[in-house]
């Protein structure tokens, strides 16, 4: 079987790609400091070391809660790296929760799905109103799973950003030495192979300058779910999430408008 590792590499194909993670960490820390008492940090949704979320609140009573699930190929990163992505939702009057979850190889992807579902339930119990789940890359996969019929979480909308919607190709990458995806997990945990829950709205988002594999993944999910998808012109795999910072962006509108 052909090694597909190169298809799913991102930094090597983005100018200055290695600078994004340190920049995000600095922006996230600055945002947490600016939020002051409206930042409720390290809120447990389970007993595990990474089973916690940060909740950022608007100045008035929240209109609902948007949950952002971070990426990192289920292998890296955490909620503290992306706090600043709550800015757009908070400016629109929404609360925003960012969970961490147990990473591979300690956890299988199926277990991560269970954890994020627990985080969604915990966050939605704290904030009245509609629940929107978005996420990026591996977090796009997990956010899409929150909209699947087998979970029936009652979310209003899912907006997977650059999602890994069909896990089959990932079995043929070097990452699978740690992820241990097998055929059973492909069938159970690929959002593109599961139906969207009744009543859940979905909108798939992807950058126009992303690797072809990610464009394929996004389109595959939109076709499987018969839902809209947006190819964001000129955006690559890292800057495609920048729209979450801007309350007037098209991405934030896709997440929150009409709810």
N, C-alpha and C positions, 0 to 999 in steps of 0.2 A: 504493500500500500504506500502511495506517495506521502512523503512528509509534508504536511501543510503548515508547518511552523511559521514560515516566512509570510504566509497570507495573513497571519494574525499578529504580526509585529507592527508596532505603531511608531515608537520613538525614532527608529532608524529612517523613517520616511517623512518626518516632520522636522523642518529646520528649527534648531534650538530646542528639540524635544525634551532633552534632559533637564532643561531649566524650568519646566512647568511645575513639577512637583514641589520644589522648594518655594516657588512663587505662590502656589496655592496655599501651602502651609503658613506662609507669612500673612497672606490676605485673610486666611481663616482666623488666625490668632488675633489680628487687628479687629476683625468683625466681632469676635466674642467680647473683646474689651469694650468696644463701643456700645454693645447691647446692655451691659451692666446687669441690672436686676431682671431685665426681660430675657436673659439667657439662663435657662434652667439646665444645668449640665449633669451628666453622669446619672441619668435616671434609669434605674434597672428595669428591664422587662423579663429577666430570668436570672438564674444563679451563676451563669458563666462569666468569665472575666471580661469578655467582649459583648455580653448581652446587656447593652445599655444604649440609651439614645440621649441626644441633646435636643432641647425644645426651645425655640426662639419665638417670642410673642410680640405681636403688634402693640401699639399704644392703646388701642381700644379693644373691646371684646372681639375675639377672632371670628371671622366669617366661616371658618372651617380650618382644616389642617392639611397641608401638603407634606408628604413624606418623601425625602430624597434618599435613595440607596446608592452608596458609593460603589465604584468599580475597583479594578485592580486584578482582574482575572481570577477572582475568588481566592487569591493568594496573598494580597498585599493591601495596604492602605487602611484607613479608618475614618470615622465620622469627623474627627478633629482636623482632618486635612481639607475639609470642604465646607466649613461653617458659613463662609461668605456666600455660598450659593443659596442661602436662605433669604438674602437681601430682597430679591424681587418679590417673593411671596409676602414677606413681612410688610413691605411698603404698600402692597395691595390690601393689607388688612387681614392677612391669613397668618396663622401659626405655621411654623415649619419645624418638622422633626427630622433629625438625621441619626439613624441607628448604625451601630457597628454590629458585626456578626462574626462568629467563629470561622476562621479561615482554613483552607486546605493546607497541608494534608491532615490537620487535626479533625476536620469535619468534611463530610461529603456534601455535594451540592444539594442533595435532598434535605439534609439537615439544616442547611442555610435557609432553604425555603421555609421550613418550619419556624426557624428563629425570626425571620423577617415578618412572617404572619403574626407571631407573638408581639413583635414590636408595633405592628399596625394596630392590633387590638388595644395595646397599652396606650399608645398615643391618642387613638380615637376616643378612648374612655376619658381622656383629660380635656378634650376640646370638642365642643358641640359643633354640629354642622357637617357639611360634606367632607369626604376623605378622598384626596387625590394622591396617588403614588406614582412617583417618577424615579428614575435612576439612570445611571450611565454605564454602558459596556456590560460588565458582569452584573452591575447594579441595574442595568437595563433589563437583563434577563430576570433578575429577582423581582423587579417592579412589574414586569409582564406576568410573572407567575402569580402575583397578587390579584390579577384580574381573571384568572382561570376558574372555570366552573367547579373544579374539584375542591377549591378552598372556600368559596362562597363567603367572602369576608364582608360583603356589603359596601365595598368602595364605590365611589361615584365614577371615577375616571382613572385610567392608567395611561401614562405617557412615557413609554420606554425610549430612551435616547441611545442611539447606536447599540441596540440590544444584541446579545448573543441568543438568538431565538430558537435555533436548531443546534443542539449540542453535538450532533454526529461528527462534523468536521474536527471538533476539538479533540476527539479520540486519537486523531492522527497528527498531533503536535507534541513537541517535547514537554509541554506543560502537563500532559496527561500522566506523566510519571508521578506527579503530585496530586492531580485532580482525581485520577482513577475512574474516569467516566467509562461506563460500560454500556452495552446495548439496552439493558433494562433501564438505566438512568436516562439515556437518551429518550426513550419512549415516555418515561414518567415526568421528566423535568424539562422537556423542550416546550416552551409556550406555543411554538408554531405547530406542535402536534397535539395540542389540547385546545378545547373550545373556550371561547371567551364567555364568562358568566353572564347570564341574562341580566340586562339592565345596566351593565358596566359599559361606559364609553371608553374608547381607546383611540389614541393618535400616536403613531410611530414617527420618531424624529431621527434624522441622520445627517451628517455633514456631506456636502457635495464633493469634497476633496478627500474623503476617507478611502481607506483601502477597499478594493473591490469586494472583498469578503464581507465587509460590514454593510456595504450597500446591498449585497445579496441577502444578508441576514435581515435587514430592515424590510426589504420588499417581500421577502418570504413571509414574515410575520403579518404585514399589512394584507397580503393576499389570503393568508390562512384565516384571518379574522374579518376580512372584508371591511377594513377600517381605513381611514385616511392615513397617508404618510407624507411627510414633508422632507424634501432634500434641501437642506439649508445651503445656499450658494456660497462657495468659497471657504466653508468651514471644514477643518480636519478633525481628527478624533479627539484632540485635546481642547481646542477652542469652541467646539460645538456646544459645550455646556455654559459658555459665558452668558448666554441669554437669560439664564436663571437669575442673574444679578440685577438685571434691568426690569423694573416693573412695567415698562412700556414695550418690551420685546415681544416678537411673535411667538417665541417659545413659551414665555410666561402666559401669553394669551391662550395658547394651545392647552396649557395646564389648567387654567383657572376660569376662563371666560364662560359665561353661561351657567355657572353653578351658584 
